[in-house]
Amino acid sequence: MPAPRFATLDDWLRWQETLHPRTIELGLERVRTALRRLQPKPSSHLAITVGGTNGKGSCVALLEAILRAAGYRVGAYTSPHLLRYNERIRVDGAAASDDALCRIFARIDAARGDVSLTYFEFGTLAALELFREAGVEVALLEVGLGGRLDAVNVVEADAALVVSVGLDHTDWLGPDRDSIGYEKAGIYRAGRPAICADFDPPRRLVEHARDIGATYLQAGRDYGFARTGQTWRWWSDALCFDDLPLPGLAGSHQTGNAAAVLMTLASLRGRLPVSAAALRTGLAQADLPGRFQSISGPVEWILDVAHNPHGAAVLAANLRERPCAGQTRAILGLLADKDAPGVIGALTGLIDAWHPVTLAGPRGRSGDELARLLRIAGARTTAAADIAAACRIARTAARPGDRIVVLGSFQTVAPVLVDQPWLSDFPPPQSREA
């Protein structure tokens, strides 16, 4: 094999961003060709693919926690990352090291020949190769965009879960839920479990599952769940679990995600048995930063990567369930291709003051544009130069009993996690009477 093109992970990633002429180009032929060269024989592990507009990362985290509690060697591939690229590829809960990624990237580079790969395709191939090398028993694969033409769909999944279908990435997936549902249903396979956690699935998703002969399992029809105080109950035609612990992930919507995960595991129980004890342990231990993540203090901080109207509606429901004594301020940063009015509208009446920020990069959106949209919606707005400045403005204005919600792109939430503004040397919050 020739000498590696680069020696550091940062250099590899910068190069991958420029290798393909388009940042996003859906299609399976490039990644399928490169995978054949890397892995002439199919991998022996089971694979579960998870798609959907929102909830994918949560379902992967729940699956990972439960399967690891059951004693399986698990590989998980998710995107985007929150703090470090390495988070995207995990084996037994540990993020891939820089050295491992560089080694695998060099192997992919040598195998691809003249095939041009996107940044996401490189990462997908790296995950599949690292999972094969590590000898995982189960691979959990989160769809990046859509499903039918997403790079992870090169894998013939043993079971596939579509968590939700909402309006997002309409330029790529189509203008309505029917079109988007069809694209997401592309991860389903004939004769294999095809789970849908959406209680109102688009017609074309259901039709596609039926037309290809998938074993279609739908929330509210083939399985159900109900909250019972501080526990919950799950049932299907064949199984029932009572007094389950609430998921370790915050937000009442996570019970629905957990229910879909249980249906997915139940559909594979002949090949992937999981005990009731492992289910309970995994549910309680699941963790995923940046999803309605709360940091308590005199002023509570809530971090949530809600970046489309569906995600913002879930955030709104969670905020209503946990009203605060004081005011709620929001720091908002969104990419240019996101439905900003839809996100703002979903949170109407819940936010007392907004602090829009600019996100850099070719897909970034300016804080000034967000401020304009917020003013049109009648919101009280104080713009900030960047995320750090917005945190400082919001924290200085906040008083005991208030909360600050940081939402939008991963690029908005990540700096707040890194800098931990609730621990920084901000002026102490003043009382309302001051």
C-alpha positions in Angstrom: 0.0 0.0 0.0 1.4 3.5 -0.8 2.4 5.9 1.9 -0.6 7.5 3.6 -1.6 10.8 2.0 -1.8 12.6 5.4 -0.5 12.0 9.0 -3.2 13.8 11.1 -6.9 13.4 11.4 -7.5 17.2 10.8 -5.6 17.0 7.5 -7.6 14.0 6.3 -10.9 15.7 7.2 -9.9 19.0 5.5 -9.0 17.1 2.4 -12.2 15.0 2.4 -14.2 18.2 2.4 -12.7 19.2 -0.9 -12.3 15.8 -2.7 -15.8 15.6 -4.2 -17.1 18.5 -6.3 -20.3 18.6 -4.3 -20.6 18.6 -0.5 -23.8 16.5 -0.7 -24.5 14.2 -3.6 -26.8 11.3 -2.9 -26.3 8.0 -4.5 -25.0 4.5 -3.7 -22.7 3.6 -6.6 -19.6 5.4 -5.4 -19.7 4.0 -1.9 -20.8 0.6 -3.1 -17.8 0.3 -5.5 -15.4 1.4 -2.8 -16.9 -1.0 -0.2 -16.6 -4.0 -2.6 -12.9 -3.3 -2.9 -12.5 -2.9 0.8 -14.7 -5.9 1.8 -15.1 -8.4 -1.0 -17.1 -10.7 1.4 -20.1 -9.4 3.3 -19.6 -8.7 7.0 -21.0 -11.4 9.4 -22.4 -9.0 12.0 -26.1 -8.0 12.2 -26.9 -4.5 11.1 -29.7 -2.2 12.2 -30.3 1.0 10.2 -32.1 4.0 11.8 -33.6 6.8 9.8 -36.1 9.6 10.3 -36.4 13.4 10.5 -35.7 13.5 14.2 -35.0 10.9 16.9 -32.3 8.9 15.0 -29.5 9.7 17.4 -31.7 9.0 20.4 -32.7 5.6 19.1 -29.2 4.6 18.3 -28.1 5.6 21.8 -30.9 3.5 23.3 -30.1 0.5 21.1 -26.4 0.8 21.9 -27.0 1.0 25.7 -29.4 -2.0 25.7 -27.3 -4.2 23.5 -24.1 -3.5 25.4 -26.0 -4.2 28.6 -26.9 -7.6 27.0 -23.2 -8.3 26.5 -23.0 -7.7 22.8 -20.0 -6.1 21.1 -21.6 -3.1 19.4 -20.5 -0.6 16.7 -22.4 2.6 16.4 -22.2 5.1 13.5 -23.9 8.5 13.9 -23.7 12.0 12.5 -23.1 14.8 12.8 -20.7 15.0 15.7 -21.2 17.4 18.6 -17.6 18.0 19.8 -15.2 15.7 17.9 -15.4 13.8 14.6 -14.3 10.7 16.5 -17.7 10.6 18.2 -19.3 9.4 14.9 -17.8 6.0 15.1 -17.9 4.0 18.4 -17.0 0.4 19.3 -18.3 -0.8 22.7 -19.0 2.8 23.6 -15.5 4.1 22.9 -15.0 6.7 20.2 -12.5 5.8 17.4 -9.0 7.1 18.0 -7.2 9.5 15.7 -4.7 6.8 14.8 -7.4 4.3 13.9 -9.3 6.8 11.8 -6.1 7.9 9.9 -5.2 4.2 9.3 -8.6 3.4 8.0 -8.8 6.5 5.8 -5.5 5.6 4.2 -6.9 2.1 3.5 -10.1 3.6 1.9 -8.0 6.1 -0.1 -5.9 3.3 -1.6 -9.0 1.1 -2.3 -11.1 3.7 -3.9 -8.9 4.3 -6.9 -10.4 7.0 -9.1 -13.7 6.9 -7.3 -14.5 10.4 -5.8 -16.1 10.2 -2.4 -17.9 12.8 -0.3 -16.9 13.6 3.3 -19.9 11.6 4.5 -19.1 8.6 2.3 -15.6 8.5 3.6 -16.9 8.4 7.1 -19.5 5.7 6.4 -16.8 3.5 4.8 -14.5 4.1 7.8 -17.2 3.0 10.2 -18.0 -0.2 8.2 -14.3 -1.0 8.0 -13.6 -0.3 11.7 -16.6 -2.5 12.7 -15.3 -5.4 10.5 -11.9 -5.0 12.0 -13.2 -4.9 15.6 -15.4 -7.9 15.1 -18.6 -6.3 16.3 -21.6 -8.5 16.6 -24.1 -5.7 15.9 -23.7 -2.5 13.8 -26.0 0.4 14.4 -26.1 2.8 11.4 -27.7 6.2 11.5 -28.9 7.6 8.2 -27.3 10.9 7.3 -29.9 12.3 4.9 -33.1 10.7 3.6 -32.5 6.9 3.4 -32.9 5.4 -0.1 -29.8 7.1 -1.5 -27.9 7.7 1.7 -24.5 6.1 2.0 -25.4 3.8 4.9 -28.1 2.2 2.7 -25.3 0.3 1.0 -25.7 -2.1 3.9 -28.5 -4.7 3.7 -29.8 -4.1 7.2 -31.3 -7.0 9.2 -33.9 -4.5 10.6 -34.6 -0.9 9.8 -36.4 1.7 11.9 -37.9 5.0 10.7 -38.4 7.1 13.8 -40.3 10.1 12.4 -41.2 11.8 9.1 -41.2 15.6 9.0 -40.4 18.4 6.6 -36.7 18.9 6.4 -34.1 18.7 3.6 -37.0 19.4 1.1 -34.5 20.4 -1.6 -33.2 16.8 -1.6 -36.1 14.7 -0.5 -39.2 16.3 -1.9 -41.7 19.0 -0.9 -44.1 16.9 1.3 -44.3 14.1 3.9 -45.3 11.6 1.2 -42.2 12.2 -0.8 -39.9 12.3 2.2 -41.5 9.2 3.6 -40.8 7.3 0.4 -37.1 8.3 0.6 -36.9 7.2 4.3 -38.6 3.9 3.5 -35.8 3.1 1.2 -33.9 1.6 4.1 -36.5 -1.2 4.4 -35.7 -4.6 3.0 -37.9 -7.4 1.7 -38.7 -10.1 4.2 -37.0 -8.1 7.1 -38.4 -6.1 10.0 -39.4 -2.5 8.9 -40.4 -0.5 12.0 -42.1 2.9 11.9 -42.5 4.9 15.1 -44.6 7.6 13.5 -48.3 7.2 14.5 -49.3 8.9 11.3 -46.9 7.5 8.6 -47.1 8.9 5.1 -49.0 6.8 2.6 -46.0 6.2 0.4 -43.9 4.9 3.2 -46.5 2.2 4.1 -47.0 1.4 0.5 -43.3 0.9 -0.2 -42.9 -1.4 2.8 -45.9 -3.4 1.5 -44.7 -3.4 -2.1 -41.3 -4.8 -1.4 -42.6 -7.4 1.1 -41.0 -6.0 4.2 -42.3 -7.1 7.6 -43.9 -3.8 8.5 -44.5 -2.9 12.1 -46.1 0.4 13.1 -46.6 2.3 16.3 -50.1 2.1 17.6 -50.9 -0.8 15.4 -48.3 -3.5 16.0 -47.0 -2.3 19.3 -48.1 0.2 22.0 -46.8 1.8 25.1 -48.2 3.9 28.0 -46.6 5.9 30.8 -47.6 4.8 34.3 -46.2 7.4 36.7 -42.4 7.1 36.9 -42.5 3.8 34.9 -44.0 2.8 31.6 -45.4 -0.3 29.9 -44.8 -1.7 26.4 -46.6 -4.4 24.5 -46.9 -6.2 21.2 -48.9 -9.2 20.0 -46.1 -11.5 21.3 -44.5 -9.7 24.2 -45.3 -7.3 27.1 -43.1 -5.5 29.6 -44.4 -3.7 32.7 -42.8 -1.2 35.1 -40.0 -0.3 32.7 -37.7 2.5 33.8 -38.0 5.8 32.0 -35.3 6.3 29.4 -32.1 8.0 30.6 -32.5 10.5 27.8 -34.5 13.6 28.8 -37.9 14.5 27.5 -41.2 12.7 27.5 -40.9 12.0 23.7 -38.1 9.6 24.5 -40.6 7.0 25.7 -41.9 6.8 22.1 -38.3 6.4 20.8 -37.6 3.7 23.4 -40.9 1.9 22.4 -39.7 1.8 18.8 -36.3 0.5 19.9 -38.0 -2.3 21.9 -40.1 -3.3 18.8 -36.9 -3.3 16.7 -35.2 -5.6 19.2 -38.3 -7.8 19.6 -38.4 -8.3 15.8 -34.8 -9.7 16.0 -35.2 -11.7 19.2 -34.6 -15.0 17.4 -31.2 -13.9 16.3 -30.4 -11.2 18.9 -31.9 -12.2 22.2 -32.0 -9.6 24.9 -33.1 -10.2 28.5 -35.6 -8.1 30.4 -32.8 -7.2 32.8 -30.6 -5.9 29.9 -33.6 -3.9 28.6 -34.1 -2.2 31.9 -30.4 -1.5 32.5 -29.9 -0.1 29.0 -32.9 2.1 29.1 -31.8 3.7 32.3 -28.2 4.1 31.3 -28.7 5.6 27.8 -27.0 9.0 27.4 -26.8 11.5 24.6 -25.5 15.1 25.0 -27.3 18.0 23.4 -30.8 16.5 23.5 -32.8 18.5 26.0 -29.7 18.4 28.1 -30.2 20.3 31.4 -27.5 21.9 33.5 -29.0 23.1 36.8 -28.0 26.2 38.7 -29.5 29.5 39.8 -30.2 29.9 36.0 -30.9 26.6 34.3 -29.3 26.0 30.8 -31.1 23.6 28.4 -29.1 22.5 25.3 -31.1 21.0 22.4 -30.1 20.5 18.8 -33.6 21.1 17.5 -33.0 22.5 14.1 -36.3 21.9 12.2 -40.0 22.6 13.0 -40.6 19.0 14.1 -37.6 19.1 16.5 -38.7 22.5 17.8 -42.2 21.2 18.4 -40.8 18.4 20.6 -38.6 21.0 22.4 -41.7 23.1 23.0 -43.6 20.2 24.4 -40.7 19.4 26.8 -40.5 23.1 27.9 -44.2 23.1 28.6 -43.9 20.0 30.8 -41.1 21.7 32.8 -42.2 25.3 33.3 -39.8 27.6 35.1 -40.5 30.2 37.7 -38.9 33.0 35.8 -38.3 33.9 32.1 -37.0 31.8 29.3 -34.3 33.2 27.0 -33.2 31.4 23.8 -29.9 31.5 21.9 -30.7 30.4 18.3 -28.4 29.5 15.5 -29.6 27.8 12.3 -28.1 26.8 9.0 -29.4 28.6 5.9 -31.2 25.5 4.5 -33.4 25.1 7.7 -37.0 26.4 8.1 -36.3 29.2 10.5 -39.9 30.6 10.6 -41.1 27.1 11.3 -38.7 26.7 14.2 -39.5 30.1 15.6 -43.3 29.5 15.2 -43.1 26.2 17.1 -41.8 28.0 20.1 -44.2 30.9 20.0 -45.3 31.9 23.5 -42.6 30.0 25.3 -39.6 32.3 24.8 -39.5 35.7 26.5 -36.3 37.0 24.7 -34.3 35.7 21.8 -30.6 36.0 21.1 -29.9 35.1 17.4 -26.3 34.3 16.4 -24.5 33.9 13.1 -23.2 30.5 12.0 -20.1 30.6 9.8 -19.4 28.4 6.7 -21.0 28.0 3.3 -24.3 26.8 4.8 -24.3 29.3 7.6 -27.1 31.8 8.3 -26.6 35.3 9.7 -27.8 36.4 13.1 -29.2 39.5 11.4 -31.4 37.4 9.2 -32.7 35.4 12.1 -33.3 38.7 14.0 -35.4 40.0 11.1 -37.5 36.8 11.1 -37.9 37.0 14.8 -39.1 40.6 14.6 -41.6 39.7 11.9 -42.9 37.1 14.4 -43.2 39.8 17.0 -40.4 38.5 19.2 -38.2 40.4 21.6 -34.7 40.2 20.1 -31.2 41.1 21.1 -28.6 40.1 18.5 -25.1 38.9 19.4 -21.9 38.8 17.4 -21.3 35.2 18.1 -22.3 32.3 20.4 -20.0 33.3 23.2 -21.3 36.9 23.2 -24.9 35.6 23.1 -24.2 33.4 26.2 -22.7 36.4 28.0 -25.7 38.7 27.1 -28.3 36.1 28.1 -26.5 35.1 31.3 -26.0 38.7 32.4 -29.7 39.5 31.8 -31.0 36.4 33.5 -32.1 36.3 37.1 -32.5 33.4 39.6 -35.3 31.1 38.4 -34.8 32.0 34.7 -33.6 29.5 32.1 -31.6 29.8 28.9 -32.3 27.5 26.0 -29.6 27.0 23.4 -31.0 25.5 20.3 -30.5 25.0 16.6 -27.6 23.5 14.7 -25.0 21.2 16.3 -22.7 24.2 15.6 -24.7 26.3 18.0 -24.8 23.8 20.9 -21.3 22.5 20.7 -19.4 25.7 21.6 -21.6 26.1 24.7 -20.7 22.6 25.8 -17.0 23.3 25.3 -16.9 26.7 26.9 -19.4 25.8 29.7 -20.7 29.4 30.1 -22.7 28.5 33.2 -19.3 28.0 35.0 -17.6 31.0 33.4 -16.8 34.3 35.2 -20.1 36.0 34.3 -21.5 38.6 36.6 -23.8 36.8 39.2 -27.5 36.8 38.3 -29.4 39.7 39.9 -32.7 39.2 41.6 -35.9 40.5 40.1 -36.1 43.2 42.7 -32.7 44.6 41.9 
